[in-house]
Amino acid sequence: PYTTLFRSVKTSGQRGIHILIPLAPGHTFVQAELLGRGIAELLLRLMPDKVTVENEKDKRGGKLLLDHKQFVAKTLVSPYSLRATDAAPVSTPIRWDEVTPRLDPKAFNLRTLRARLDKYGDLGAPLLAGTTKLETALSQLRGQR
């Protein structure tokens, strides 16, 4: 039921991916934080052997980190931001069908981005629409507790 929420996914420009939800105007920070925390809690219950919210890498036990507080504790990398590391990776919006175990976020870089934009267009454009309303999702998450 939450798939319509997750409109955009992008690489971080490093190793991770970010799932972004373009919110409609009028939402509060508290609502956005409740959604992120609620989704993380639901995923922890559904896949306890695969995901964690443990920030310390040596305590994760090989599990995928769900960093639902990234936007609070760190600066979120904007789409198409060039990262200041070797090979000049770029935080790149991607299609959901590209999110596979073979995904290499560093494959999207200064040398490959132009061809990608020519092929797929601006996959980050939906982020600017801001039409997602959270009331239904928050209500469903409360019902999952």
C-alpha positions as CSV (number, residue, x, y, z in Angstrom):
1,P,0.0,0.0,0.0
2,Y,3.0,2.4,0.4
3,T,4.4,2.0,-3.1
4,T,2.7,5.1,-4.4
5,L,4.5,7.1,-1.7
6,F,8.0,6.2,-2.9
7,R,8.0,8.2,-6.1
8,S,11.7,8.8,-6.4
9,V,14.9,6.9,-5.7
10,K,18.4,8.2,-6.2
11,T,21.9,7.1,-5.6
12,S,23.8,9.0,-2.8
13,G,26.8,9.4,-5.1
14,Q,28.7,7.0,-2.7
15,R,27.4,3.6,-1.7
16,G,23.9,4.1,-0.7
17,I,20.5,5.0,-2.1
18,H,18.0,7.6,-0.9
19,I,14.2,7.2,-1.2
20,L,12.6,10.6,-1.6
21,I,8.9,11.5,-1.2
22,P,7.9,14.8,-2.7
23,L,5.5,16.2,-0.1
24,A,2.6,18.5,-0.9
25,P,2.7,21.9,0.8
26,G,1.4,22.1,4.3
27,H,3.1,19.1,6.0
28,T,5.1,19.6,9.1
29,F,8.5,18.4,10.0
30,V,6.9,16.2,12.7
31,Q,4.7,14.5,10.1
32,A,7.7,13.8,7.8
33,E,9.7,12.4,10.8
34,L,6.8,10.2,11.9
35,L,6.5,8.8,8.4
36,G,10.3,8.0,8.2
37,R,10.3,6.4,11.6
38,G,7.1,4.5,11.0
39,I,8.4,3.0,7.7
40,A,11.7,2.1,9.4
41,E,9.9,0.4,12.3
42,L,7.6,-1.5,9.9
43,L,10.6,-2.7,7.8
44,L,12.4,-3.8,11.0
45,R,9.4,-5.9,12.0
46,L,9.0,-7.4,8.5
47,M,12.7,-8.1,7.8
48,P,14.6,-8.2,11.1
49,D,17.3,-10.4,9.5
50,K,18.0,-8.0,6.7
51,V,17.7,-4.4,8.0
52,T,18.8,-2.4,11.0
53,V,18.8,1.2,12.3
54,E,22.1,0.7,14.0
55,N,24.4,3.5,12.9
56,E,27.7,1.8,14.1
57,K,28.9,-0.2,11.1
58,D,30.5,-2.9,13.3
59,K,27.2,-3.5,15.1
60,R,25.1,-4.0,11.9
61,G,26.0,-7.6,11.3
62,G,25.9,-7.2,7.5
63,K,22.4,-5.8,7.5
64,L,21.2,-2.9,5.4
65,L,21.1,0.4,7.3
66,L,17.8,2.2,7.3
67,D,18.9,5.8,8.1
68,H,15.5,7.5,8.5
69,K,17.1,10.3,10.4
70,Q,19.6,11.2,7.6
71,F,17.9,14.5,6.9
72,V,18.1,15.5,10.6
73,A,21.7,14.6,11.4
74,K,23.3,15.2,8.0
75,T,23.0,17.2,4.9
76,L,21.1,15.3,2.3
77,V,22.8,15.2,-1.0
78,S,20.6,16.8,-3.7
79,P,19.9,15.1,-7.0
80,Y,22.7,15.6,-9.5
81,S,25.2,16.7,-6.9
82,L,28.8,16.0,-7.9
83,R,30.6,14.3,-5.0
84,A,34.2,15.3,-4.3
85,T,35.8,11.9,-4.5
86,D,37.7,9.9,-7.0
87,A,35.9,9.3,-10.4
88,A,33.5,12.2,-9.6
89,P,30.4,10.2,-8.8
90,V,27.1,12.0,-9.0
91,S,24.0,11.6,-6.8
92,T,21.7,10.4,-9.6
93,P,17.9,9.8,-9.7
94,I,17.3,6.2,-11.0
95,R,14.4,4.0,-12.0
96,W,13.1,1.5,-9.5
97,D,13.9,-1.4,-11.8
98,E,17.6,-0.4,-11.5
99,V,17.5,-1.0,-7.7
100,T,18.9,-4.5,-7.8
101,P,21.9,-6.2,-6.0
102,R,24.0,-5.4,-9.1
103,L,23.4,-1.6,-8.7
104,D,26.7,0.3,-8.5
105,P,26.0,3.9,-7.4
106,K,29.5,4.9,-8.4
107,A,28.8,4.0,-12.0
108,F,26.8,7.3,-12.3
109,N,29.5,9.9,-12.6
110,L,30.6,13.0,-14.4
111,R,31.5,11.0,-17.5
112,T,28.3,9.0,-17.7
113,L,25.6,11.4,-16.6
114,R,25.1,13.3,-19.9
115,A,24.3,10.1,-21.8
116,R,22.0,9.0,-19.0
117,L,20.0,12.3,-19.1
118,D,19.8,12.1,-22.9
119,K,18.4,8.5,-22.6
120,Y,16.0,8.9,-19.7
121,G,15.4,12.6,-19.2
122,D,15.3,14.2,-15.8
123,L,14.1,11.4,-13.5
124,G,14.4,13.8,-10.6
125,A,11.6,16.1,-11.9
126,P,8.8,14.5,-9.9
127,L,10.6,15.7,-6.8
128,L,9.6,19.2,-7.7
129,A,5.9,18.4,-8.0
130,G,5.3,18.1,-4.3
131,T,1.9,16.4,-4.5
132,T,2.2,13.6,-1.9
133,K,-0.1,13.8,1.1
134,L,0.8,11.8,4.2
135,E,-2.5,11.5,6.1
136,T,-3.4,8.1,4.7
137,A,0.1,6.6,5.1
138,L,0.4,7.9,8.6
139,S,-3.0,6.5,9.5
140,Q,-2.0,3.1,8.0
141,L,1.3,3.1,9.9
142,R,-0.5,3.8,13.2
143,G,-2.7,0.8,12.4
144,Q,0.4,-1.4,12.0
145,R,1.7,-0.8,15.6
